[in-house]
Amino acid sequence: KKSEIWKILILDHFTTKLLSSCCNMSDLMKEGITIVEDLYKSREPVPEMKAIYFMTPTAKCVDAFICDFKLKPKYKAAYVYFTDYCSDELFNKMKQSCAKYIRICKEINISFLPQESQVFTCDNPGAFRSIYSPHCRQDKGKTLETLAAQIVTLCATLDEYPGIRYKKETVFDDTTLDNAKQLAALVDSKLAQHYEMDDNGKKKGKTQAQLLIVERGFDPVTPILHELTYQAMAYDLVQIKNDTYKYKSKDGSEKEALLNENDELWVKLRHMHIAEVSEQIPKLVKEISATKKQPDSKITISGLAQLMKKMPHIRKQVKTVHLNLTEDCMGHFQKNVEKLCKAEQDLAVGSDVEGQKVKDPMRTLLPVLLHPHNTYDKIRAVLLYIFSINGTTEENLNKLIQHVKIEEDREFILNWKELGVPIISSLLPLRDRSQEETYNLSRWTPVIKDIMEDAVENKLDTREWPHQSESPAAWNGSGAVSARQKHKASSQDERRSGSRLIVFVLGGISYSEMRCAYQVTQSVKSCEVIVGSSHIVTPVELLDDIQHRPVSFLKD
């Protein structure tokens, strides 16, 4: 920072994603970075420039770094930043090979992806298979270790030393699923180690925060339902890859838009029901453009003029993106999703719109099976039927599998038992929400919302949610100081003065469950809820994960 010299930034695959989620090229240029390069690709030497390496502390990254300096140095000097703890072995390897070129070597504790303002992931979709497939058991311990280390960097970034609880292990077919318990123990031990070695030389005590760890099997219903809130619906029904939505403009040209927090309209719309979204778009575009026109003290007059010139174009583009995406969602809804939603909600909730108990779930399922829906939609309905009756007979299951024509792919259904879910497992008792206002086709509430609310109100049963380690006082979600005793602050300030609840779902989280973190934070205000997972899943991705695991172990 002291020198005015331009610098090069070199990233690996993970840090490229991490940085992209936090800033753009113009942010980097303000810091004097003129080029961003891929660590693994062949690069031209620029011996007069200094290079910043931001990378994960793996042998692959360290070897690639050493190659840049071993024979003929590519750069004048190297400033090395690791995402988290670098082993002595790797550090010594670097030191022996190219110590004279390294100006700085630091660990900065951020090996998670900040996906949204209250959502993080460990960017590890492979975790699902390595944890739940017996054929990958040799990977399981390593995967849990890595996830634990990543969760520790999240806590360190938030400056939290939370009390840790986990959902009690499931005993199923003489098998004990205790991955949440194992992960809780690993996180607790790594956190103790991290805060023991604090830079300030002080040992940090537990903070007013809680970390809850659950396995994906705790709620099998939410991640396979058809959802009608904008974000969850879009990712389920529309082809969106790497948060990029491709669509055709009116002139027929191909366009693409990034759905992230830089798009203010997306942030305002993403948790709304699709019925509200189309009404809200024109109104919100006006609101956002009005705030953009107010001069900011940091913006120069010339900068403001540029912003004003761009504004109509930005407004029009943002509006077009969401009008197209909404139309895409509604097209799918009217074609076949509307019919599915009624049956799915009745099966999930166990009662119809009038509140009448579903006495014969098979009568609810049959119209879905008889309609020419695609195979995935039928599998989703069959699973909801099985979950609703807490398992079915082998004879009935075989009939259903034949009906859906998945005789060769029956593991779509059978493999759920590896998560401790069906075919005999009973689900958690749910909070009665029959008095809450909901849309007829969106009556189901994700179980994670019940868990978050119970945790904040200090109502989690210690038998179901044992403590791995406790917070300093009985945790009630209000922090050390009650928000009521303070001056009226913004909701963000209030949350900072209160406590944090971090919920980690092992094996994938759905967009509906992500939404719950914002809803509970909004209703409680004095507690910020942050939710995370190994990765984010859509219903189809989760079914593929389950189906692709080897089948032979089912006969073991």
C-alpha positions in Angstrom: 0.0 0.0 0.0 2.9 2.4 0.7 4.2 2.2 -2.8 2.4 3.7 -5.8 3.5 0.7 -7.9 0.9 -1.4 -9.8 0.7 -5.0 -8.7 -0.4 -8.4 -10.0 -2.9 -10.6 -8.1 -2.6 -14.3 -8.5 -5.5 -16.6 -7.4 -6.4 -20.3 -7.3 -9.8 -21.6 -8.2 -11.3 -21.3 -4.8 -9.9 -17.8 -4.1 -11.2 -16.6 -7.5 -14.7 -17.6 -6.4 -14.2 -16.1 -3.0 -13.0 -12.7 -4.3 -15.7 -12.6 -7.0 -18.3 -12.9 -4.3 -16.9 -9.9 -2.4 -15.6 -7.4 -5.0 -15.2 -6.5 -8.7 -12.3 -5.4 -10.9 -12.8 -1.7 -10.2 -12.5 -2.4 -6.4 -9.2 -4.2 -7.1 -7.9 -1.4 -9.3 -8.5 1.1 -6.5 -6.0 -1.0 -4.5 -3.3 -0.7 -7.3 -4.0 -4.2 -8.8 -3.8 -4.1 -12.6 -3.8 -7.7 -13.6 -5.5 -10.8 -12.1 -4.0 -14.2 -13.1 -4.7 -17.9 -12.6 -2.1 -19.6 -10.4 -2.2 -22.8 -12.5 -2.0 -21.3 -15.9 1.2 -20.5 -17.9 2.0 -16.8 -17.4 4.4 -14.4 -19.0 7.1 -13.1 -16.5 6.8 -9.5 -15.4 10.0 -9.1 -13.4 9.6 -5.4 -12.6 6.2 -6.0 -10.9 5.3 -7.2 -7.4 2.8 -10.1 -7.1 0.2 -10.8 -4.5 -0.6 -14.5 -4.1 -4.0 -15.2 -2.5 -4.4 -19.0 -2.2 -5.5 -22.0 -0.2 -2.7 -23.7 1.8 -2.5 -26.9 -0.3 0.5 -28.8 -1.7 -0.8 -28.1 -5.2 -0.9 -24.3 -4.7 2.5 -24.2 -2.9 4.1 -26.2 -5.7 2.7 -23.8 -8.3 4.0 -20.8 -6.3 7.5 -22.3 -6.0 7.5 -22.9 -9.8 7.1 -19.1 -10.3 10.4 -18.4 -8.5 12.6 -21.6 -8.5 14.5 -21.2 -11.8 13.9 -17.7 -13.1 11.6 -15.5 -10.9 8.5 -14.3 -12.8 8.0 -11.3 -10.4 10.1 -8.8 -8.4 8.6 -10.0 -5.1 5.8 -12.1 -3.6 3.3 -11.2 -1.0 1.7 -14.5 0.1 -1.8 -14.7 1.8 -3.3 -18.0 2.7 -7.0 -18.5 3.3 -6.3 -20.4 6.5 -3.7 -22.3 8.5 -0.6 -23.3 6.5 1.2 -26.4 7.8 4.8 -26.2 8.9 5.7 -28.7 6.2 4.4 -26.5 3.3 5.7 -23.3 4.9 9.2 -24.7 5.2 9.1 -26.0 1.6 8.4 -22.4 0.4 11.0 -21.0 2.7 13.7 -23.3 1.4 12.9 -22.8 -2.2 12.3 -19.0 -2.5 12.5 -17.2 0.8 14.4 -14.3 -0.6 11.5 -13.3 -2.9 8.8 -13.5 -0.2 8.1 -10.2 1.5 5.0 -11.2 3.5 3.4 -14.6 4.3 0.1 -14.4 6.2 -2.9 -16.6 7.1 -6.0 -14.5 6.9 -8.8 -16.9 8.0 -11.4 -16.8 5.3 -11.8 -20.2 3.7 -15.5 -20.0 3.1 -17.6 -18.4 0.4 -19.8 -15.4 1.6 -22.7 -16.4 -0.8 -25.1 -13.7 0.5 -25.2 -11.3 3.4 -26.5 -14.0 5.8 -25.5 -17.2 3.8 -22.1 -18.9 3.5 -20.9 -22.2 1.9 -17.8 -24.3 2.0 -18.0 -24.7 -1.8 -17.8 -28.5 -1.5 -20.6 -30.3 -3.3 -18.5 -33.5 -3.1 -19.0 -33.5 0.7 -22.4 -35.1 0.3 -21.0 -38.3 -1.3 -17.9 -38.6 0.8 -20.0 -38.3 4.0 -23.0 -40.5 3.1 -21.7 -43.1 0.7 -20.0 -46.1 2.5 -17.8 -46.5 -0.6 -16.2 -43.1 0.2 -15.7 -43.7 3.9 -12.0 -43.2 3.7 -12.7 -39.6 2.6 -15.3 -38.9 5.3 -12.9 -38.1 8.1 -10.8 -35.8 5.8 -14.0 -34.0 4.6 -15.3 -33.4 8.1 -11.8 -32.0 9.1 -11.8 -29.6 6.1 -15.4 -28.4 6.8 -14.5 -27.9 10.5 -11.5 -25.8 9.6 -13.6 -23.7 7.2 -16.3 -23.1 9.9 -13.6 -22.0 12.3 -12.5 -19.3 9.7 -16.1 -18.1 9.5 -16.2 -17.8 13.3 -12.8 -16.0 13.3 -14.0 -13.6 10.6 -17.1 -12.8 12.7 -14.9 -12.6 15.8 -17.2 -15.2 17.5 -16.3 -18.1 19.8 -19.7 -19.7 19.9 -21.3 -22.4 22.1 -21.9 -25.4 19.9 -24.9 -27.8 19.8 -25.7 -30.5 17.3 -28.8 -32.5 16.4 -28.7 -35.8 18.2 -27.5 -38.8 16.2 -30.1 -41.0 14.3 -30.1 -44.7 14.9 -31.4 -46.4 11.8 -31.3 -50.1 10.8 -28.6 -50.7 13.5 -26.5 -47.8 12.0 -25.8 -44.7 13.9 -25.6 -41.4 11.9 -23.4 -39.2 14.1 -21.7 -36.9 11.5 -23.2 -33.7 13.2 -21.7 -34.9 16.5 -18.3 -35.6 15.0 -18.3 -32.2 13.2 -19.3 -30.4 16.4 -16.4 -32.0 18.3 -13.9 -31.1 15.5 -15.1 -27.4 15.3 -14.9 -27.1 19.1 -11.4 -28.4 19.3 -10.2 -26.3 16.3 -11.8 -23.2 17.7 -10.1 -23.7 21.1 -6.8 -24.1 19.2 -7.4 -21.0 17.1 -8.3 -18.7 20.0 -5.4 -20.1 22.1 -3.0 -18.8 19.4 -4.6 -15.4 19.1 -2.4 -12.7 17.6 -3.0 -10.4 20.6 -1.6 -13.0 22.9 -4.9 -13.1 24.9 -7.0 -16.2 25.3 -10.5 -15.4 24.0 -13.5 -16.5 26.0 -16.8 -17.8 24.6 -19.0 -15.1 23.0 -22.8 -14.7 23.1 -23.2 -16.8 20.0 -24.5 -20.2 19.2 -23.5 -22.6 16.4 -26.0 -25.4 15.6 -25.0 -28.3 13.4 -27.5 -30.6 11.6 -27.4 -33.3 9.0 -29.3 -33.1 5.7 -31.6 -35.8 6.7 -33.2 -33.7 9.5 -35.7 -32.3 6.9 -36.1 -34.3 3.7 -39.3 -32.5 2.6 -38.1 -28.9 2.1 -35.3 -29.5 -0.4 -37.6 -31.5 -2.8 -40.8 -29.4 -2.7 -41.6 -27.1 -5.6 -41.2 -23.6 -4.1 -43.0 -20.5 -5.2 -40.8 -17.8 -3.7 -38.8 -16.1 -6.4 -35.2 -17.2 -5.8 -36.0 -20.9 -4.9 -38.5 -21.1 -7.8 -36.0 -19.6 -10.3 -33.1 -21.9 -9.4 -35.4 -25.0 -9.4 -37.2 -24.3 -12.8 -34.9 -22.2 -14.9 -31.4 -23.0 -16.2 -29.2 -20.8 -13.9 -25.6 -21.9 -13.7 -23.0 -20.2 -11.4 -25.7 -17.6 -10.6 -25.9 -16.5 -14.2 -29.3 -16.3 -15.9 -29.3 -16.3 -19.8 -32.2 -14.9 -21.7 -33.2 -13.5 -25.0 -33.9 -9.7 -25.3 -36.7 -8.3 -27.5 -34.4 -8.0 -30.5 -33.6 -11.7 -30.2 -30.0 -11.2 -29.0 -28.6 -13.5 -26.2 -28.1 -11.7 -22.9 -26.9 -12.8 -19.5 -27.3 -11.4 -16.0 -25.6 -12.2 -12.7 -28.1 -12.8 -9.8 -26.2 -11.5 -6.8 -26.3 -8.8 -4.2 -25.0 -6.1 -6.6 -28.5 -6.3 -8.1 -30.6 -4.4 -5.5 -33.8 -5.4 -7.2 -32.9 -9.1 -6.9 -32.1 -8.6 -3.1 -35.5 -7.0 -2.6 -37.4 -9.5 -4.6 -35.7 -12.9 -4.0 -37.7 -14.0 -0.9 -41.1 -12.7 -2.1 -43.8 -15.1 -3.4 -43.9 -15.1 -7.2 -47.4 -13.6 -7.0 -46.0 -10.4 -5.5 -42.9 -10.2 -7.6 -44.5 -9.1 -10.9 -46.5 -6.5 -9.1 -43.4 -5.1 -7.3 -40.9 -4.9 -10.2 -41.9 -1.5 -11.7 -42.4 0.1 -8.2 -39.0 -1.1 -6.9 -37.1 0.0 -10.0 -38.4 3.6 -9.4 -37.3 3.4 -5.7 -33.8 2.1 -6.4 -33.2 4.7 -9.2 -34.4 7.5 -6.8 -31.8 6.5 -4.2 -29.1 6.2 -6.9 -29.7 9.8 -7.9 -29.0 11.2 -4.4 -25.4 12.6 -4.4 -23.0 10.6 -2.2 -20.3 12.6 -0.4 -17.6 10.3 -1.9 -18.8 10.7 -5.5 -17.2 13.6 -7.5 -19.3 15.8 -9.8 -17.9 14.1 -12.9 -18.5 10.7 -11.3 -22.1 11.6 -10.6 -22.6 12.8 -14.2 -21.4 9.4 -15.4 -23.7 7.6 -13.0 -26.7 9.7 -14.2 -25.9 8.8 -17.8 -25.8 5.1 -17.0 -28.8 5.1 -14.8 -31.6 4.8 -17.4 -29.7 2.0 -19.1 -29.1 0.1 -15.8 -32.8 0.6 -14.8 -34.0 -0.8 -18.1 -31.5 -3.7 -18.1 -32.4 -4.7 -14.5 -36.1 -4.4 -15.2 -35.7 -6.5 -18.3 -33.8 -9.3 -16.5 -36.5 -9.7 -13.8 -39.4 -9.4 -16.2 -37.9 -12.2 -18.3 -37.0 -14.3 -15.3 -40.5 -13.8 -13.8 -42.1 -14.8 -17.1 -39.9 -17.9 -17.3 -41.0 -18.9 -13.8 -44.7 -18.3 -14.5 -44.4 -20.2 -17.8 -43.3 -23.3 -15.9 -45.9 -22.7 -13.2 -48.8 -22.5 -15.6 -47.6 -25.4 -17.6 -47.3 -28.1 -14.9 -46.0 -26.8 -11.6 -49.4 -25.5 -10.3 -50.9 -29.0 -10.5 -47.9 -30.4 -8.6 -47.9 -27.8 -5.9 -51.3 -28.6 -4.6 -50.6 -32.3 -4.2 -47.1 -31.6 -2.8 -48.4 -29.2 -0.2 -51.2 -31.5 0.9 -48.7 -34.4 1.3 -46.1 -32.3 3.1 -48.4 -30.5 5.5 -50.7 -33.4 6.0 -53.9 -31.4 5.4 -55.6 -29.5 2.6 -56.2 -25.8 2.1 -59.3 -25.9 4.3 -57.2 -27.6 7.1 -58.9 -31.0 6.6 -56.5 -33.9 7.4 -55.4 -35.9 4.3 -56.8 -39.3 5.2 -55.6 -41.2 2.2 -52.3 -39.8 0.9 -52.3 -42.3 -2.1 -55.4 -40.5 -3.5 -53.4 -37.3 -3.4 -50.4 -38.9 -5.1 -52.3 -40.8 -7.9 -53.3 -37.8 -10.1 -49.6 -36.8 -10.2 -48.5 -40.3 -11.3 -51.2 -40.4 -14.0 -50.4 -37.0 -15.4 -47.5 -36.8 -18.0 -45.1 -35.0 -15.6 -41.4 -35.6 -16.1 -39.7 -38.3 -14.1 -38.0 -36.0 -11.6 -41.3 -34.4 -10.7 -42.9 -37.9 -10.2 -40.0 -39.0 -8.0 -40.4 -35.9 -5.9 -44.1 -36.6 -5.4 -43.5 -40.3 -4.5 -40.8 -39.3 -1.9 -43.2 -36.8 -0.3 -45.9 -39.5 -0.1 -43.4 -41.9 1.6 -42.3 -39.2 4.0 -45.9 -38.3 4.8 -46.7 -41.9 5.9 -43.3 -42.4 7.6 -42.4 -45.3 5.2 -44.3 -47.8 3.1 -44.3 -51.6 2.5 -41.8 -53.1 0.1 -44.7 -54.3 -2.1 -46.2 -50.8 -2.3 -42.7 -49.3 -3.0 -42.1 -51.7 -5.9 -45.4 -50.7 -7.4 -44.6 -47.0 -7.2 -41.1 -47.6 -8.7 -42.7 -49.5 -11.6 -45.3 -46.8 -12.1 -42.6 -44.0 -12.3 -40.5 -46.4 -14.6 -37.3 -46.1 -12.5 -36.7 -49.9 -12.0 -33.1 -49.3 -13.0 -32.7 -46.2 -10.9 -34.6 -47.2 -7.7 -31.8 -45.7 -5.7 -33.4 -42.3 -6.2 -35.7 -43.5 -3.5 -33.9 -46.3 -1.7 -30.7 -44.3 -1.0 -32.5 -41.8 1.2 -32.1 -44.3 4.0 -28.4 -43.6 4.0 -29.4 -40.1 5.3 -31.4 -41.8 8.1 -34.6 -40.6 6.4 -37.2 -42.8 4.9 -38.4 -45.4 4.5 -39.3 -46.0 8.1 -37.9 -42.9 9.8 -40.3 -40.6 11.6 -40.0 -36.8 11.1 -39.6 -34.0 13.7 -42.8 -32.7 15.3 -43.6 -29.4 13.6 -44.7 -26.0 15.0 -48.4 -25.3 14.3 -48.5 -22.5 11.7 -52.1 -23.0 10.6 -53.0 -19.5 11.7 -50.2 -17.8 9.7 -51.1 -16.1 6.5 -49.8 -18.1 3.5 -50.5 -18.7 -0.1 -52.6 -21.9 -0.7 -49.7 -23.5 -2.7 -47.0 -22.4 -0.2 -48.3 -23.7 3.1 -45.2 -25.8 4.1 -42.6 -24.1 6.3 -39.1 -25.5 6.3 -38.2 -27.3 9.6 -35.0 -25.2 9.9 -37.3 -22.2 10.7 -38.7 -24.0 13.7 -35.2 -24.8 14.8 -34.0 -21.2 14.4 -37.0 -19.8 16.3 -36.6 -22.4 19.1 -32.9 -21.6 19.4 -33.5 -17.9 19.6 -36.2 -18.4 22.3 -33.9 -20.8 24.2 -36.5 -23.6 23.7 -34.3 -26.3 22.1 -34.6 -29.6 24.0 -31.1 -30.5 25.4 -31.9 -34.2 24.8 -32.4 -33.6 21.1 -29.8 -30.9 20.9 -26.9 -31.8 23.2 -24.2 -29.2 24.0 -20.7 -29.8 22.6 -19.8 -26.6 24.5 -21.9 -23.9 26.1 -22.1 -20.1 25.8 -21.2 -18.2 28.9 -24.8 -17.7 30.0 -28.2 -19.1 29.3 -28.6 -18.1 25.6 -31.8 -16.3 24.8 -30.9 -14.6 21.5 -30.9 -11.1 23.0 -27.2 -10.8 23.7 -25.6 -9.2 26.7 -27.7 -6.1 26.4 -31.4 -6.1 25.7 -32.2 -4.1 22.5 -35.1 -2.5 24.3 -32.8 -0.7 26.8 -30.9 1.0 24.0 -31.6 4.1 21.9 -33.5 3.3 18.7 -30.9 2.1 16.2 -31.1 0.7 12.7 -32.0 -3.0 12.6 -28.4 -3.7 11.5 -27.0 -1.9 14.6 -29.5 -3.7 16.8 -28.4 -7.1 15.5 -24.8 -6.2 16.1 -25.5 -5.4 19.7 -27.3 -8.8 20.1 -26.2 -12.3 19.5 -25.5 -14.4 16.5 -27.1 -17.7 15.7 -25.1 -19.7 13.1 -26.8 -22.8 11.6 -24.7 -25.3 9.6 -26.4 -28.0 7.5 -24.1 -30.9 6.6 -24.8 -32.2 3.1 -26.4 -29.3 1.3 -28.9 -26.5 2.0 -31.9 -25.4 -0.1 -32.8 -21.8 -1.2 -36.0 -22.0 0.9 -33.9 -22.8 4.0 -31.6 -19.8 3.2 -34.7 -17.6 3.2 -35.5 -18.6 6.7 -32.4 -17.0 8.1 -33.6 -13.6 6.8 -37.1 -14.1 8.0 -36.1 -15.0 11.6 -33.6 -12.2 11.7 -36.3 -9.8 10.6 -38.8 -10.9 13.1 -36.4 -11.1 16.1 -34.2 -8.1 15.2 -31.9 -8.5 18.2 -30.4 -11.7 16.8 -28.7 -12.1 13.4 -29.1 -15.6 12.0 -26.4 -16.8 9.6 -26.9 -20.1 7.7 -24.4 -22.2 5.9 -23.6 -25.6 4.4 -21.1 -27.6 2.5 -23.0 -26.4 -0.6 -26.3 -25.2 -2.0 -28.7 -27.7 -3.6 -31.7 -27.5 -5.9 -34.2 -30.4 -5.8 -32.8 -32.0 -8.9 -29.2 -31.7 -7.8 -30.0 -33.3 -4.5 -31.8 -36.2 -6.2 -28.8 -36.7 -8.5 -26.5 -36.7 -5.5 -28.6 -39.4 -3.9 -29.0 -41.5 -7.1 -25.4 -41.4 -8.2 -24.0 -43.1 -5.2 -23.2 -46.8 -5.7 -26.1 -49.2 -5.3 -24.3 -52.3 -4.2 -24.0 -51.1 -0.5 -27.8 -51.3 -0.2 -27.5 -55.1 -0.1 -24.7 -55.2 2.5 
